């Protein structure tokens, strides 16, 4: 994204969870599967900053939101999309 490459958020359903909020969380935190929390809530100590996979590639909330909204709706880079208002 930082180099102008058009990106879109999505999942590898049914292998991965198709919930876009889970995808946004994963893009922002980049934790390995061993740290993923079950839907029932946390079962152990929270992961630390050093547990992230390639932490320099984590996205901000705004970037993750863009990825799963504007980015996902505009997969054709030649197509113009009006801003959300």
Secondary structure, 3 states (H helix, E strand, C coil): CCCCCCCCCCCCCCCCCCCHHHHHHHHHHCECHHHCCECCECCCCCCCHHHECCHHHCCCHHHHHHHHCHHHHCCCCCCCCCCCC
